[in-house]
Amino acid sequence: MIEGYVINNGGRSKYIFKQHVQSGAKVSLDVMYEKYKNKYQGEFDVGFLEWLEKNKVPVNFDIVVKSIDEVETSELSPAVKEEEVMAVEEITSELELDIHPDRKFNPSKMTPKEISELKIKDSPKNIISRVMSVHKLRRAYTLCKDRPGKGTLVKIIRQRITELK
């Protein structure tokens, strides 16, 4: 069982996750799983957290994991338990990572969230000029259009969308 929540760190309330979420409000991961279990079609585990982060959680929201309990650990050998715990710790630490300036960008593998988090020092014009998916660019555009300090990035994304049409 995974205990945690998704928190709205933005300055405004937002209608998302099939509900209205106030600024600073928390939505339990159990509630999130109940809402999206038909769409995710999997178990309530770390894979669900990755899917949620990649597909549903916008820029101003964060996933906070309090604890991860293994429900069926009595059936596993101690060596398998240790390997699974190490894998879970590795995946949860990856969920907390942001884009680093020294990271090399591969536009075909970038998510819309990563595109919307680009900074001017990352040279977004060169990166966005290599993105070929209009859908990905539109999603990135909607994620960053209302954020302060993202005006230049919004212009670059809008220009690229018109080029691809």
N, C-alpha and C positions, 0 to 999 in steps of 0.2 A: 504494500500500500504506500502510495506517495502522498505526503502531506505538504501542502504549500498553497500558493495563491498567485494570481496575476494582478498586478497593481497598476493603476493609472497614474503615471508620473507627470502627465501633461497638466497644463494650466486650465484646461477646459474639460467639461464633462463631454462624453461621447456615447453615441448609440452604437454599440458593438457587442459581439458575442450574444446576439439575440436579446439584448437588454440594454438599459440605460445605465452607464457607469460614470459616477461622479468623479471629479478630480480628487485623487488621493484614496479612492475607494478600492477595495480588494474583492476579487472574485475567486472563490475556492477552486482548486484543481478538480475536486470531485464534481462540482457543478459543471465545470467545463467539459469533463468527460461525458457526463450525462447528456449534455447538449449536442456533442459532436461524435458520440460513439458510433452512430450509424454511418456518418461520413468517413470516419477514420477506419472503421472495421478492423479493429485490433484490440489487444489487451491494454489495460490501464498500467502502463509501465514507462520506462524511459523513452521508448520509441514514440509514445504519444506526446511526450514533452518536446521532442525534436520536431515532430510533425506540427504541433501547435506553434512553436517558435517560427518555423519556416512559413507556415501558411495562414495563420490567423492573428498572431500578435503584431500590432502595428508598432511604429517607432517609439512612441511615448509610453509604452507599456512594458513592464518587465515581469519575468517569471521568477518567483522566489520559491525555492524548494527548502522546506524545513527539515524533512527526513524522508528516507526511503527505507521501508521495512520489507523484508522478504517474507512472504506469507507461507510458501511451501519449502522452507529451507531444511526441514527435517528429513526430506527424502534425498537430499544431495550429500555427497561426500564432502569433507572439509576442504579438499583441494579445489573442488568445483565452486564452493562457496566463496573462497578467497578470490578466485579468478573473476567471478561475477561481481563481487563487491568492487574490485579494482576497475572493471569495465564500467560499472555504474558511476564510480567516482570520476573516471576519465571523461565520460560523456557529460556529466553534470558540470564539470569544470569547463568543457568546451562550450556549453550553453551560455556561460557568463562572459565569453570573450567578445570583444568588439573588433572592429576593423583596425588593424595596426598600420601605421604609415609605411613600414618597411615591407609590407605584404605585396606581392605581385598579383595584380588583378587579372582574372580570366573572365572577360565579359559574358561568355556563353554559360558560365557556371554561377554567375552572380545572381542573387535573389533581388527582387525589387526593393526590399528593405536595405540591403547593402548599397544599392545604387542611390537610394534616397539619403544615405548617411555619408556619402562622399563629401570630402572637403575640397576647397580650392587647391590646397597644396598637393592633393592626390591627382591633379590634372584631369578633372572629370570630362573635359571636352574630348581628350584622346580616348578615354575609356568608353564613354557613351557613343562615340562615333563608330565603335566596333560592335555595339549591341545591335542585333538584327531582329529582335522580337518586339513588335509594336505593343503587344499585350503586356510584356514585362515593363516597358517604358511607361505605358499608361498607368500601371499600378504604382510605379515609383513616383510618377508625377502626382498622383493623388495623395501619396504618403507625405510628400514634402512641400506641397503647394501652400499650405497654411502655416508652415513653420518659419519663424523669424530667422533671417540670415541665410535663407536658401533661395533667394530671388535669382541669383545667377545660375544656380543649378536647375531651377525650374525653366529658365529661358533656354538653357542648353538642351534639356530633355524635350521641351516643346518643339524646338528647331529640328531635333533628330526625328521626332514623330512625323513632322511634315515632310521631311526628306524621304522617309520610308513609305509614305502613302503614294 
